[in-house]
Amino acid sequence: MTDSFYLTTPIYYVNDSPHIGHAYTSLACDVLARFKRLQGTDVLFLTGTDEHGQKVEKAAAQAGLPPQQFADDVSKRFQQLIACLQFSPDDFIRTTEPRHKHSATALWQALEEKGDIYLDRYQGWYAIRDETFVAESDLIVDTNGHKRAPSGADVEWVEEESYFFRLSRWQKPLLDHYRAHPDAIAPASRLNEVVRFIESGLKDLSISRTTFTWGIPVPSNDKHVMYVWIDALANYLSALNYPNGSAQQKARWPADLHVIGKDILRFHAVYWPALLMSAGLPPPRRIFAHGWWTHEGQKISKSVGNVIDPFALVDEWGVDAIRYFLLREVPFGMDGNFSRSALITRINSDLANGIGNLSMRVLTLIQRQCDGSVPACPPEQWQDPDKALLAQADKLYGVVAGYLDDQAFHLALDHIWQLIAASDRYIDQQQPWRLKDSDPARMKVVLYTLSDVLRSIALVGLAFMPQQMDALCSMLSLETSQRNFQHWQSRLVSGTPLPAPHVLFPRVEPPK
């Protein structure tokens, strides 16, 4: 475990409101940030908004607003998403902020000093929606002869003066880097994709535009604005006040983890490391590119009208249910399908019947049979079934930590639920409700064992479902100072009064 951990979402483009994809990326980072903080790590979790470029300029014009006002309005919506899903970023960067403009300009100047920027002319296809140049070989031509980008975005022919970055110079250093650091891109299929692209030959990259003005001016030539991806990628440095940050800020680089969608992998895994190497900085330690969501089996599209609104989801189902579903339903890195029936199944089987039912069974029995206090449990009275369940619970933190270091969120959650299932089997086998008269001392040992297992589940679950797992910690009378992994091995204290339990996750009635 490192003393510090710097992780980022991509900064989100402000041409439209937040959707499920934005929520998914930020959620993954939030879980990691929360878990690392519980470990005692000094975390910097960065998110923000990408506010320059031709696409924003066009969207603002269509809305009848100045670009800055348009960016302000949409950026506010992304900040509201943070509160809605209880994300916990330490910083929110906007590319229209002075600190960002300063850092992006400094990065450009560092590339210039290296001799990696030159002035020429660009001719080629450009996709405004994707804010990217498209090679002729990558174009898709439909039956009507209409050319599109691989994403389906319209392209237009662009001819203009442009500054170029000598990307071709960094082909071998990039390949050497990824051969030496095979974990630098995940999942492995994405690494293979990036390496194949680099091996196919890198061409110099157009990094400025003159056909619009909404961007950061190029130093010494304000006829040009920086290409939006040079501008946007610099945010990971501007949050550290590059190049003049404090010693503590400088020590945070390289970033430990960039979490992104797979559609922007090339920008982060090819262009960004090359820019950093040129500027004399190390590449990020790891880039994880997750998959896309479909909706009831259909590709999500505004024209189809099936965009998933994260605000509406939380209003209907609750924040923790949505957080759990998104990370449990699909292996992180693969594409997934969002459906109401799958969500309801997860809520009922995993949350209501799983952790919800277990906590209510155990804590209600303690209220009724143990005067509402943590039962007495001398260690010498533990039997083999008790020791086995407690040993499984004791290992929970270490196993989950390992999975999260690999961004295997679904496996981490699956492991937590294996312990919940083991606890259900244990309570059914021990039947503490039958021991009240026949063996009250044994009943107390069983209920103590179960309550301490609930403590383990609640502590690990805090990163995933902060609202309800915090409530479970309160039902176990855990002090706020005890809700971390420094107190992982501190078992519940017998005799501690417990408040009356309440339902964590009510069952949901499936639509008829």
BATORVEX-32538 format. One record per residue (C-alpha): z, x, y; residue in three letters. Coordinates in steps of 0.25 Angstrom, whole numbers, plus 5000, padded with zeros to 4 digits. Example, Ala and Ser with C-alpha at 12.3 -4.5 7.8 and 13.67 -1.06 7.14 Angstrom:
REM BATORVEX-32538
+------+------+-------+-----+
:   up : east : north :  aa :
+------+------+-------+-----+
: 5031 : 5049 :  4982 : ALA :
: 5029 : 5055 :  4996 : SER :
+------+------+-------+-----+
***
This chain:
REM BATORVEX-32538
+------+------+-------+-----+
:   up : east : north :  aa :
+------+------+-------+-----+
: 5000 : 5000 :  5000 : MET :
: 4996 : 5006 :  5013 : THR :
: 5005 : 5005 :  5026 : ASP :
: 4994 : 4998 :  5033 : SER :
: 4982 : 4988 :  5030 : PHE :
: 4971 : 4985 :  5039 : TYR :
: 4962 : 4973 :  5034 : LEU :
: 4952 : 4964 :  5041 : THR :
: 4944 : 4952 :  5040 : THR :
: 4930 : 4953 :  5046 : PRO :
: 4930 : 4948 :  5061 : ILE :
: 4924 : 4934 :  5060 : TYR :
: 4912 : 4930 :  5068 : TYR :
: 4914 : 4920 :  5079 : VAL :
: 4901 : 4912 :  5078 : ASN :
: 4908 : 4901 :  5070 : ASP :
: 4922 : 4895 :  5066 : SER :
: 4930 : 4901 :  5054 : PRO :
: 4926 : 4897 :  5040 : HIS :
: 4932 : 4899 :  5026 : ILE :
: 4926 : 4913 :  5025 : GLY :
: 4933 : 4918 :  5037 : HIS :
: 4946 : 4912 :  5032 : ALA :
: 4944 : 4919 :  5018 : TYR :
: 4942 : 4933 :  5023 : THR :
: 4954 : 4932 :  5033 : SER :
: 4963 : 4926 :  5022 : LEU :
: 4960 : 4937 :  5012 : ALA :
: 4964 : 4947 :  5023 : CYS :
: 4976 : 4939 :  5027 : ASP :
: 4982 : 4939 :  5013 : VAL :
: 4980 : 4954 :  5012 : LEU :
: 4987 : 4956 :  5026 : ALA :
: 4998 : 4947 :  5022 : ARG :
: 5000 : 4954 :  5008 : PHE :
: 5000 : 4968 :  5015 : LYS :
: 5010 : 4964 :  5025 : ARG :
: 5019 : 4959 :  5014 : LEU :
: 5018 : 4973 :  5008 : GLN :
: 5023 : 4979 :  5021 : GLY :
: 5009 : 4984 :  5025 : THR :
: 5005 : 4986 :  5040 : ASP :
: 4993 : 4976 :  5040 : VAL :
: 4982 : 4974 :  5050 : LEU :
: 4974 : 4962 :  5047 : PHE :
: 4962 : 4960 :  5056 : LEU :
: 4953 : 4948 :  5059 : THR :
: 4945 : 4943 :  5071 : GLY :
: 4932 : 4938 :  5076 : THR :
: 4918 : 4944 :  5078 : ASP :
: 4913 : 4939 :  5091 : GLU :
: 4901 : 4946 :  5096 : HIS :
: 4886 : 4945 :  5091 : GLY :
: 4874 : 4937 :  5093 : GLN :
: 4879 : 4926 :  5083 : LYS :
: 4891 : 4923 :  5092 : VAL :
: 4883 : 4924 :  5105 : GLU :
: 4873 : 4913 :  5099 : LYS :
: 4885 : 4904 :  5094 : ALA :
: 4892 : 4905 :  5107 : ALA :
: 4879 : 4901 :  5114 : ALA :
: 4877 : 4889 :  5105 : GLN :
: 4891 : 4885 :  5108 : ALA :
: 4889 : 4886 :  5123 : GLY :
: 4900 : 4897 :  5125 : LEU :
: 4901 : 4911 :  5130 : PRO :
: 4902 : 4920 :  5118 : PRO :
: 4916 : 4925 :  5121 : GLN :
: 4921 : 4910 :  5122 : GLN :
: 4914 : 4907 :  5109 : PHE :
: 4920 : 4919 :  5102 : ALA :
: 4934 : 4915 :  5108 : ASP :
: 4933 : 4901 :  5102 : ASP :
: 4929 : 4905 :  5088 : VAL :
: 4938 : 4917 :  5087 : SER :
: 4949 : 4908 :  5090 : LYS :
: 4945 : 4900 :  5078 : ARG :
: 4946 : 4912 :  5069 : PHE :
: 4960 : 4914 :  5075 : GLN :
: 4964 : 4900 :  5071 : GLN :
: 4959 : 4903 :  5057 : LEU :
: 4970 : 4914 :  5056 : ILE :
: 4981 : 4904 :  5059 : ALA :
: 4975 : 4893 :  5050 : CYS :
: 4975 : 4902 :  5038 : LEU :
: 4987 : 4910 :  5042 : GLN :
: 4980 : 4923 :  5042 : PHE :
: 4988 : 4935 :  5048 : SER :
: 4979 : 4945 :  5055 : PRO :
: 4985 : 4955 :  5063 : ASP :
: 4974 : 4956 :  5073 : ASP :
: 4962 : 4947 :  5077 : PHE :
: 4950 : 4955 :  5083 : ILE :
: 4939 : 4949 :  5091 : ARG :
: 4927 : 4957 :  5094 : THR :
: 4927 : 4952 :  5109 : THR :
: 4940 : 4959 :  5111 : GLU :
: 4940 : 4972 :  5120 : PRO :
: 4947 : 4980 :  5109 : ARG :
: 4936 : 4977 :  5100 : HIS :
: 4925 : 4980 :  5110 : LYS :
: 4932 : 4993 :  5112 : HIS :
: 4932 : 4997 :  5098 : SER :
: 4918 : 4992 :  5094 : ALA :
: 4913 : 5001 :  5106 : THR :
: 4921 : 5013 :  5101 : ALA :
: 4915 : 5011 :  5087 : LEU :
: 4901 : 5011 :  5093 : TRP :
: 4904 : 5023 :  5101 : GLN :
: 4909 : 5031 :  5089 : ALA :
: 4896 : 5027 :  5081 : LEU :
: 4888 : 5032 :  5093 : GLU :
: 4896 : 5045 :  5094 : GLU :
: 4893 : 5047 :  5079 : LYS :
: 4878 : 5046 :  5082 : GLY :
: 4877 : 5033 :  5073 : ASP :
: 4871 : 5024 :  5084 : ILE :
: 4857 : 5025 :  5090 : TYR :
: 4848 : 5015 :  5098 : LEU :
: 4835 : 5010 :  5092 : ASP :
: 4828 : 4996 :  5090 : ARG :
: 4832 : 4986 :  5079 : TYR :
: 4821 : 4977 :  5073 : GLN :
: 4825 : 4967 :  5062 : GLY :
: 4831 : 4954 :  5057 : TRP :
: 4845 : 4950 :  5062 : TYR :
: 4854 : 4938 :  5057 : ALA :
: 4862 : 4933 :  5069 : ILE :
: 4871 : 4925 :  5060 : ARG :
: 4875 : 4937 :  5052 : ASP :
: 4874 : 4947 :  5064 : GLU :
: 4866 : 4956 :  5055 : THR :
: 4853 : 4963 :  5054 : PHE :
: 4845 : 4960 :  5041 : VAL :
: 4836 : 4969 :  5034 : ALA :
: 4822 : 4964 :  5031 : GLU :
: 4825 : 4966 :  5016 : SER :
: 4837 : 4957 :  5017 : ASP :
: 4830 : 4945 :  5023 : LEU :
: 4829 : 4932 :  5016 : ILE :
: 4816 : 4925 :  5018 : VAL :
: 4816 : 4910 :  5015 : ASP :
: 4805 : 4901 :  5010 : THR :
: 4800 : 4899 :  5025 : ASN :
: 4800 : 4914 :  5027 : GLY :
: 4813 : 4913 :  5036 : HIS :
: 4821 : 4926 :  5036 : LYS :
: 4836 : 4926 :  5034 : ARG :
: 4847 : 4936 :  5032 : ALA :
: 4853 : 4936 :  5018 : PRO :
: 4864 : 4927 :  5023 : SER :
: 4854 : 4917 :  5027 : GLY :
: 4856 : 4919 :  5042 : ALA :
: 4843 : 4918 :  5051 : ASP :
: 4838 : 4932 :  5055 : VAL :
: 4830 : 4936 :  5068 : GLU :
: 4821 : 4948 :  5071 : TRP :
: 4828 : 4957 :  5081 : VAL :
: 4821 : 4968 :  5088 : GLU :
: 4830 : 4975 :  5098 : GLU :
: 4836 : 4989 :  5103 : GLU :
: 4848 : 4992 :  5094 : SER :
: 4858 : 5003 :  5092 : TYR :
: 4859 : 5007 :  5077 : PHE :
: 4870 : 5013 :  5069 : PHE :
: 4866 : 5024 :  5059 : ARG :
: 4871 : 5016 :  5047 : LEU :
: 4861 : 5024 :  5038 : SER :
: 4869 : 5037 :  5041 : ARG :
: 4881 : 5031 :  5034 : TRP :
: 4875 : 5026 :  5020 : GLN :
: 4880 : 5038 :  5012 : LYS :
: 4894 : 5038 :  5019 : PRO :
: 4895 : 5023 :  5015 : LEU :
: 4891 : 5025 :  5001 : LEU :
: 4900 : 5037 :  5000 : ASP :
: 4912 : 5029 :  5005 : HIS :
: 4910 : 5017 :  4996 : TYR :
: 4908 : 5026 :  4984 : ARG :
: 4921 : 5033 :  4987 : ALA :
: 4928 : 5020 :  4990 : HIS :
: 4923 : 5009 :  4981 : PRO :
: 4934 : 5000 :  4985 : ASP :
: 4930 : 5000 :  4999 : ALA :
: 4922 : 4987 :  4997 : ILE :
: 4926 : 4975 :  4988 : ALA :
: 4923 : 4968 :  4980 : PRO :
: 4915 : 4979 :  4972 : ALA :
: 4902 : 4970 :  4972 : SER :
: 4902 : 4972 :  4988 : ARG :
: 4904 : 4987 :  4987 : LEU :
: 4892 : 4987 :  4978 : ASN :
: 4884 : 4979 :  4988 : GLU :
: 4888 : 4988 :  4999 : VAL :
: 4884 : 5001 :  4992 : VAL :
: 4871 : 4995 :  4988 : ARG :
: 4868 : 4991 :  5002 : PHE :
: 4871 : 5005 :  5007 : ILE :
: 4863 : 5012 :  4996 : GLU :
: 4851 : 5004 :  5000 : SER :
: 4851 : 5012 :  5013 : GLY :
: 4858 : 5009 :  5026 : LEU :
: 4849 : 5007 :  5039 : LYS :
: 4855 : 5009 :  5053 : ASP :
: 4862 : 4997 :  5059 : LEU :
: 4858 : 4990 :  5072 : SER :
: 4871 : 4989 :  5079 : ILE :
: 4868 : 4983 :  5093 : SER :
: 4860 : 4971 :  5099 : ARG :
: 4854 : 4968 :  5112 : THR :
: 4849 : 4954 :  5110 : THR :
: 4863 : 4948 :  5113 : PHE :
: 4875 : 4952 :  5122 : THR :
: 4888 : 4946 :  5115 : TRP :
: 4893 : 4959 :  5109 : GLY :
: 4900 : 4972 :  5112 : ILE :
: 4891 : 4981 :  5121 : PRO :
: 4886 : 4994 :  5115 : VAL :
: 4892 : 5006 :  5122 : PRO :
: 4883 : 5012 :  5132 : SER :
: 4872 : 5001 :  5130 : ASN :
: 4876 : 4987 :  5134 : ASP :
: 4862 : 4981 :  5131 : LYS :
: 4867 : 4982 :  5116 : HIS :
: 4879 : 4975 :  5110 : VAL :
: 4885 : 4980 :  5097 : MET :
: 4880 : 4973 :  5084 : TYR :
: 4890 : 4963 :  5080 : VAL :
: 4894 : 4970 :  5067 : TRP :
: 4897 : 4983 :  5074 : ILE :
: 4906 : 4975 :  5084 : ASP :
: 4912 : 4967 :  5073 : ALA :
: 4915 : 4978 :  5063 : LEU :
: 4922 : 4986 :  5074 : ALA :
: 4933 : 4976 :  5074 : ASN :
: 4941 : 4982 :  5063 : TYR :
: 4942 : 4994 :  5072 : LEU :
: 4945 : 4987 :  5085 : SER :
: 4957 : 4980 :  5079 : ALA :
: 4962 : 4995 :  5078 : LEU :
: 4958 : 4998 :  5092 : ASN :
: 4948 : 5008 :  5088 : TYR :
: 4946 : 5019 :  5092 : PRO :
: 4959 : 5019 :  5101 : ASN :
: 4969 : 5012 :  5091 : GLY :
: 4983 : 5017 :  5088 : SER :
: 4986 : 5027 :  5077 : ALA :
: 4991 : 5015 :  5069 : GLN :
: 4978 : 5007 :  5072 : GLN :
: 4969 : 5019 :  5068 : LYS :
: 4977 : 5021 :  5055 : ALA :
: 4973 : 5007 :  5051 : ARG :
: 4959 : 5011 :  5049 : TRP :
: 4951 : 5011 :  5040 : PRO :
: 4954 : 4996 :  5037 : ALA :
: 4960 : 4993 :  5024 : ASP :
: 4951 : 4981 :  5021 : LEU :
: 4940 : 4973 :  5028 : HIS :
: 4939 : 4959 :  5021 : VAL :
: 4925 : 4953 :  5024 : ILE :
: 4915 : 4943 :  5018 : GLY :
: 4904 : 4948 :  5010 : LYS :
: 4894 : 4944 :  5020 : ASP :
: 4898 : 4956 :  5030 : ILE :
: 4900 : 4966 :  5019 : LEU :
: 4889 : 4975 :  5024 : ARG :
: 4894 : 4976 :  5038 : PHE :
: 4908 : 4980 :  5033 : HIS :
: 4904 : 4989 :  5021 : ALA :
: 4892 : 4996 :  5027 : VAL :
: 4891 : 4995 :  5042 : TYR :
: 4906 : 4996 :  5045 : TRP :
: 4910 : 5008 :  5037 : PRO :
: 4897 : 5015 :  5042 : ALA :
: 4902 : 5012 :  5056 : LEU :
: 4916 : 5017 :  5053 : LEU :
: 4911 : 5030 :  5047 : MET :
: 4902 : 5033 :  5059 : SER :
: 4914 : 5031 :  5068 : ALA :
: 4922 : 5040 :  5060 : GLY :
: 4931 : 5030 :  5054 : LEU :
: 4933 : 5027 :  5039 : PRO :
: 4928 : 5014 :  5033 : PRO :
: 4937 : 5002 :  5029 : PRO :
: 4945 : 5004 :  5016 : ARG :
: 4940 : 4991 :  5010 : ARG :
: 4930 : 4980 :  5013 : ILE :
: 4932 : 4967 :  5005 : PHE :
: 4920 : 4957 :  5005 : ALA :
: 4924 : 4943 :  5000 : HIS :
: 4914 : 4932 :  4996 : GLY :
: 4910 : 4919 :  5002 : TRP :
: 4915 : 4905 :  5000 : TRP :
: 4906 : 4893 :  4996 : THR :
: 4910 : 4879 :  4998 : HIS :
: 4910 : 4869 :  4986 : GLU :
: 4899 : 4878 :  4981 : GLY :
: 4891 : 4878 :  4993 : GLN :
: 4888 : 4890 :  5003 : LYS :
: 4896 : 4887 :  5015 : ILE :
: 4887 : 4884 :  5027 : SER :
: 4889 : 4877 :  5041 : LYS :
: 4875 : 4870 :  5038 : SER :
: 4880 : 4864 :  5025 : VAL :
: 4893 : 4860 :  5032 : GLY :
: 4903 : 4866 :  5021 : ASN :
: 4910 : 4877 :  5030 : VAL :
: 4924 : 4878 :  5025 : ILE :
: 4934 : 4877 :  5037 : ASP :
: 4946 : 4885 :  5034 : PRO :
: 4954 : 4877 :  5045 : PHE :
: 4951 : 4864 :  5038 : ALA :
: 4955 : 4870 :  5024 : LEU :
: 4969 : 4874 :  5029 : VAL :
: 4971 : 4860 :  5036 : ASP :
: 4968 : 4853 :  5023 : GLU :
: 4974 : 4862 :  5012 : TRP :
: 4984 : 4872 :  5019 : GLY :
: 4983 : 4886 :  5023 : VAL :
: 4989 : 4892 :  5010 : ASP :
: 4980 : 4884 :  5001 : ALA :
: 4968 : 4889 :  5007 : ILE :
: 4972 : 4903 :  5008 : ARG :
: 4976 : 4903 :  4993 : TYR :
: 4963 : 4896 :  4989 : PHE :
: 4953 : 4905 :  4996 : LEU :
: 4959 : 4918 :  4990 : LEU :
: 4962 : 4912 :  4976 : ARG :
: 4949 : 4904 :  4973 : GLU :
: 4939 : 4916 :  4973 : VAL :
: 4940 : 4931 :  4970 : PRO :
: 4940 : 4938 :  4984 : PHE :
: 4926 : 4944 :  4985 : GLY :
: 4919 : 4933 :  4978 : MET :
: 4912 : 4920 :  4983 : ASP :
: 4920 : 4908 :  4982 : GLY :
: 4919 : 4893 :  4983 : ASN :
: 4928 : 4884 :  4991 : PHE :
: 4930 : 4870 :  4985 : SER :
: 4940 : 4859 :  4988 : ARG :
: 4942 : 4857 :  4973 : SER :
: 4945 : 4872 :  4971 : ALA :
: 4955 : 4872 :  4983 : LEU :
: 4962 : 4860 :  4978 : ILE :
: 4963 : 4866 :  4964 : THR :
: 4969 : 4879 :  4969 : ARG :
: 4979 : 4871 :  4978 : ILE :
: 4984 : 4862 :  4967 : ASN :
: 4984 : 4872 :  4955 : SER :
: 4988 : 4885 :  4962 : ASP :
: 4996 : 4881 :  4974 : LEU :
: 5002 : 4867 :  4971 : ALA :
: 5004 : 4869 :  4956 : ASN :
: 5005 : 4884 :  4956 : GLY :
: 5014 : 4890 :  4967 : ILE :
: 5018 : 4877 :  4973 : GLY :
: 5023 : 4870 :  4960 : ASN :
: 5030 : 4883 :  4955 : LEU :
: 5038 : 4885 :  4968 : SER :
: 5042 : 4870 :  4969 : MET :
: 5046 : 4870 :  4954 : ARG :
: 5055 : 4883 :  4956 : VAL :
: 5061 : 4880 :  4969 : LEU :
: 5064 : 4865 :  4967 : THR :
: 5071 : 4869 :  4954 : LEU :
: 5079 : 4880 :  4962 : ILE :
: 5083 : 4869 :  4972 : GLN :
: 5087 : 4859 :  4961 : ARG :
: 5094 : 4868 :  4951 : GLN :
: 5099 : 4881 :  4959 : CYS :
: 5104 : 4874 :  4972 : ASP :
: 5092 : 4878 :  4980 : GLY :
: 5095 : 4893 :  4979 : SER :
: 5088 : 4905 :  4972 : VAL :
: 5094 : 4904 :  4958 : PRO :
: 5104 : 4915 :  4952 : ALA :
: 5097 : 4925 :  4943 : CYS :
: 5104 : 4937 :  4938 : PRO :
: 5093 : 4947 :  4933 : PRO :
: 5100 : 4948 :  4919 : GLU :
: 5097 : 4934 :  4917 : GLN :
: 5081 : 4936 :  4918 : TRP :
: 5074 : 4933 :  4905 : GLN :
: 5061 : 4938 :  4900 : ASP :
: 5053 : 4927 :  4906 : PRO :
: 5060 : 4928 :  4920 : ASP :
: 5057 : 4943 :  4920 : LYS :
: 5043 : 4941 :  4916 : ALA :
: 5040 : 4932 :  4927 : LEU :
: 5047 : 4940 :  4938 : LEU :
: 5040 : 4952 :  4933 : ALA :
: 5027 : 4945 :  4935 : GLN :
: 5031 : 4941 :  4949 : ALA :
: 5036 : 4955 :  4953 : ASP :
: 5022 : 4960 :  4950 : LYS :
: 5015 : 4950 :  4958 : LEU :
: 5015 : 4957 :  4971 : TYR :
: 5009 : 4970 :  4966 : GLY :
: 4998 : 4963 :  4958 : VAL :
: 4994 : 4954 :  4970 : VAL :
: 4995 : 4966 :  4980 : ALA :
: 4985 : 4973 :  4970 : GLY :
: 4975 : 4962 :  4970 : TYR :
: 4976 : 4960 :  4986 : LEU :
: 4973 : 4975 :  4987 : ASP :
: 4960 : 4972 :  4980 : ASP :
: 4958 : 4959 :  4988 : GLN :
: 4959 : 4951 :  4975 : ALA :
: 4966 : 4939 :  4981 : PHE :
: 4962 : 4929 :  4970 : HIS :
: 4969 : 4938 :  4960 : LEU :
: 4981 : 4940 :  4968 : ALA :
: 4983 : 4925 :  4969 : LEU :
: 4980 : 4923 :  4954 : ASP :
: 4991 : 4933 :  4951 : HIS :
: 5001 : 4925 :  4959 : ILE :
: 4997 : 4913 :  4952 : TRP :
: 4999 : 4919 :  4939 : GLN :
: 5013 : 4921 :  4943 : LEU :
: 5014 : 4907 :  4947 : ILE :
: 5008 : 4902 :  4933 : ALA :
: 5018 : 4912 :  4926 : ALA :
: 5030 : 4906 :  4934 : SER :
: 5025 : 4892 :  4930 : ASP :
: 5025 : 4896 :  4916 : ARG :
: 5039 : 4902 :  4917 : TYR :
: 5045 : 4890 :  4924 : ILE :
: 5039 : 4881 :  4913 : ASP :
: 5044 : 4890 :  4902 : GLN :
: 5058 : 4891 :  4908 : GLN :
: 5060 : 4877 :  4912 : GLN :
: 5071 : 4880 :  4922 : PRO :
: 5073 : 4865 :  4925 : TRP :
: 5078 : 4863 :  4911 : ARG :
: 5088 : 4875 :  4912 : LEU :
: 5097 : 4868 :  4923 : LYS :
: 5107 : 4863 :  4912 : ASP :
: 5104 : 4872 :  4900 : SER :
: 5103 : 4886 :  4907 : ASP :
: 5105 : 4886 :  4922 : PRO :
: 5106 : 4901 :  4923 : ALA :
: 5093 : 4902 :  4916 : ARG :
: 5087 : 4892 :  4925 : MET :
: 5091 : 4900 :  4937 : LYS :
: 5085 : 4912 :  4932 : VAL :
: 5072 : 4905 :  4930 : VAL :
: 5072 : 4899 :  4944 : LEU :
: 5075 : 4912 :  4950 : TYR :
: 5064 : 4919 :  4943 : THR :
: 5054 : 4908 :  4947 : LEU :
: 5059 : 4909 :  4962 : SER :
: 5058 : 4924 :  4962 : ASP :
: 5043 : 4923 :  4957 : VAL :
: 5041 : 4913 :  4968 : LEU :
: 5045 : 4923 :  4978 : ARG :
: 5035 : 4933 :  4972 : SER :
: 5024 : 4923 :  4973 : ILE :
: 5028 : 4919 :  4987 : ALA :
: 5028 : 4933 :  4992 : LEU :
: 5014 : 4937 :  4987 : VAL :
: 5009 : 4923 :  4991 : GLY :
: 5013 : 4925 :  5005 : LEU :
: 5000 : 4933 :  5008 : ALA :
: 4991 : 4922 :  5002 : PHE :
: 4998 : 4909 :  5006 : MET :
: 5008 : 4913 :  5017 : PRO :
: 5012 : 4899 :  5021 : GLN :
: 5016 : 4893 :  5008 : GLN :
: 5021 : 4906 :  5002 : MET :
: 5030 : 4909 :  5014 : ASP :
: 5035 : 4895 :  5011 : ALA :
: 5038 : 4899 :  4997 : LEU :
: 5045 : 4911 :  5002 : CYS :
: 5054 : 4902 :  5011 : SER :
: 5057 : 4893 :  4999 : MET :
: 5062 : 4905 :  4992 : LEU :
: 5070 : 4909 :  5004 : SER :
: 5064 : 4922 :  5006 : LEU :
: 5067 : 4928 :  5019 : GLU :
: 5055 : 4932 :  5028 : THR :
: 5058 : 4947 :  5026 : SER :
: 5057 : 4945 :  5011 : GLN :
: 5043 : 4940 :  5011 : ARG :
: 5036 : 4953 :  5009 : ASN :
: 5033 : 4962 :  4997 : PHE :
: 5044 : 4972 :  5001 : GLN :
: 5053 : 4961 :  4995 : HIS :
: 5045 : 4959 :  4983 : TRP :
: 5056 : 4963 :  4973 : GLN :
: 5067 : 4956 :  4981 : SER :
: 5070 : 4944 :  4972 : ARG :
: 5076 : 4931 :  4977 : LEU :
: 5091 : 4931 :  4979 : VAL :
: 5098 : 4921 :  4970 : SER :
: 5106 : 4911 :  4978 : GLY :
: 5096 : 4911 :  4990 : THR :
: 5095 : 4896 :  4995 : PRO :
: 5081 : 4891 :  4994 : LEU :
: 5075 : 4879 :  5003 : PRO :
: 5070 : 4867 :  4996 : ALA :
: 5056 : 4870 :  4991 : PRO :
: 5043 : 4863 :  4996 : HIS :
: 5029 : 4861 :  4991 : VAL :
: 5020 : 4873 :  4994 : LEU :
: 5007 : 4867 :  4990 : PHE :
: 5005 : 4852 :  4988 : PRO :
: 4995 : 4848 :  4978 : ARG :
: 4982 : 4843 :  4983 : VAL :
: 4975 : 4830 :  4978 : GLU :
: 4961 : 4833 :  4974 : PRO :
: 4951 : 4824 :  4980 : PRO :
: 4946 : 4812 :  4971 : LYS :
+------+------+-------+-----+
***
